Amino acid sequence: MDTLEERIAEIERRLSLLEASYGLQGSGSAASALPPELPKKSLVALSVSNKRYDHGDYEDHIWFDCTYTLSAASKPTRAVKGAIQFSDLFGDVKFRLLVTVNDALSPDKPLVNPGIGFTFNQFMGEHQWMQATNLTDMKCSFAVSNVLYSDGTSEAFA
């Protein structure tokens, strides 16, 4: 087991690497100098189109079409699990829809998935926002939680 001094030395080493990668060497307080949120490149880019409301006999639905594009730097996937996030124009997430993409994704090759949707509940504020807001007034993204790669490996994201 590592001693306390060895653990602190390892933490200092990692902190130095982070500071160096952000050009923050010698800044004094690393916590105040780091950007509030580290930039993240999304593993899967998302495009949402054709949002529509369907009034049924017993249930109403909101539908839309999605196109997923795997990052060029990624390995091909077998399945991807995550959440489609719908945000207002300021980036505040207003609605999340959990999704599993069971189709294989290859880097930079779009996968079109028409007819994604959910049962509309008129009493839920998030659903009311989704119905009333135009797609042009939303930002859409895909937050990946788990990936199964084609080579048999997997990865979980926080």
C-alpha positions in Angstrom: 0.0 0.0 0.0 1.3 3.5 -0.8 2.3 5.8 1.9 0.6 9.2 2.4 3.7 10.9 0.9 3.6 8.7 -2.2 -0.1 9.4 -2.7 0.4 13.1 -2.3 3.4 13.1 -4.8 1.2 11.2 -7.3 -1.6 13.8 -6.9 0.9 16.6 -7.4 2.3 14.9 -10.5 -1.2 14.6 -12.0 -2.1 18.2 -11.1 1.1 19.4 -12.8 0.2 17.5 -15.9 -3.3 19.0 -15.9 -1.9 22.5 -15.4 0.6 22.0 -18.2 -2.1 20.8 -20.6 -4.1 24.0 -19.9 -1.1 26.4 -19.8 -1.6 27.1 -16.1 1.9 26.4 -14.8 2.9 28.6 -11.9 -0.6 30.0 -11.5 -0.6 29.5 -7.7 -4.1 28.2 -7.2 -4.9 25.5 -9.7 -8.5 25.3 -8.5 -9.3 28.9 -9.3 -7.3 28.9 -12.5 -8.9 25.8 -14.2 -11.8 26.5 -16.5 -15.2 25.9 -14.7 -15.9 22.9 -17.0 -13.3 21.0 -18.9 -14.1 20.9 -22.6 -15.5 17.6 -23.7 -15.8 16.3 -27.2 -18.9 14.3 -27.7 -18.5 10.7 -28.7 -21.7 10.7 -30.7 -23.0 13.8 -32.5 -26.8 14.1 -32.7 -29.0 15.8 -35.2 -32.8 16.0 -34.5 -35.3 16.8 -37.2 -39.0 16.5 -38.0 -40.4 17.0 -34.5 -44.1 16.3 -34.5 -47.1 15.9 -32.2 -49.4 12.9 -32.7 -52.9 13.0 -31.2 -54.1 9.4 -30.8 -57.3 7.8 -29.7 -56.0 6.8 -26.3 -52.5 8.4 -26.0 -50.7 11.3 -27.5 -47.1 11.2 -28.6 -44.2 13.5 -29.6 -42.1 12.1 -32.3 -38.9 13.2 -34.0 -36.1 11.7 -36.2 -32.5 11.4 -35.1 -29.2 11.0 -36.9 -26.3 9.7 -34.8 -22.7 10.2 -36.0 -19.8 8.5 -34.2 -16.7 10.6 -33.6 -13.9 10.1 -36.1 -11.5 9.3 -33.3 -13.7 6.5 -31.9 -13.6 2.7 -32.5 -16.7 1.2 -34.2 -19.5 0.4 -31.8 -21.9 -2.4 -31.4 -24.3 -0.5 -29.1 -24.4 2.9 -27.4 -26.6 3.8 -24.4 -27.3 7.4 -23.3 -29.8 10.2 -23.2 -31.0 12.6 -25.8 -30.9 16.0 -24.1 -33.2 18.8 -25.3 -32.0 22.2 -24.0 -33.2 25.8 -24.4 -31.1 28.2 -26.3 -29.1 29.0 -23.2 -28.1 25.4 -22.8 -30.3 24.5 -19.8 -31.5 20.9 -20.2 -35.3 20.9 -20.2 -36.0 17.2 -21.2 -34.0 14.0 -21.3 -35.0 10.8 -23.1 -33.1 7.6 -22.4 -32.1 5.8 -25.6 -30.2 2.7 -26.5 -28.8 2.6 -30.1 -28.5 -1.2 -30.8 -27.3 -0.6 -34.4 -23.6 -0.5 -35.1 -22.0 2.9 -35.5 -18.9 3.5 -37.6 -16.8 6.7 -37.3 -18.1 9.5 -39.5 -20.9 7.4 -41.0 -24.3 8.8 -40.0 -27.0 6.4 -38.7 -30.6 7.7 -39.3 -33.1 6.6 -36.8 -36.6 7.9 -37.7 -39.6 7.8 -35.3 -38.0 8.2 -31.9 -40.6 9.5 -29.4 -42.4 9.3 -26.1 -45.9 9.2 -24.7 -47.0 12.8 -24.0 -48.4 13.7 -20.6 -50.1 17.0 -20.6 -49.6 17.4 -16.8 -45.7 17.3 -16.9 -43.9 20.6 -17.4 -41.1 19.0 -19.4 -43.6 17.4 -21.8 -45.4 20.8 -22.2 -42.1 22.4 -23.0 -41.4 19.8 -25.6 -44.8 20.2 -27.3 -44.7 24.0 -27.2 -41.1 24.7 -28.3 -40.0 24.7 -31.9 -37.0 22.6 -32.8 -35.3 25.7 -34.0 -35.5 27.0 -30.4 -33.8 23.9 -28.9 -30.3 22.6 -28.7 -30.1 18.8 -28.9 -27.3 16.6 -27.8 -26.6 12.9 -27.0 -25.0 12.2 -23.6 -23.3 8.8 -23.8 -23.4 6.7 -20.6 -22.2 3.3 -21.9 -20.6 1.9 -25.1 -20.1 -1.6 -26.3 -17.4 -1.6 -29.0 -17.3 -4.0 -31.9 -14.0 -5.4 -30.6 -15.8 -6.7 -27.5 -14.5 -3.9 -25.1 -16.8 -1.6 -23.3 -16.6 1.8 -21.7 -18.7 3.7 -19.1 -18.9 7.5 -19.0 -19.7 9.6 -15.9 
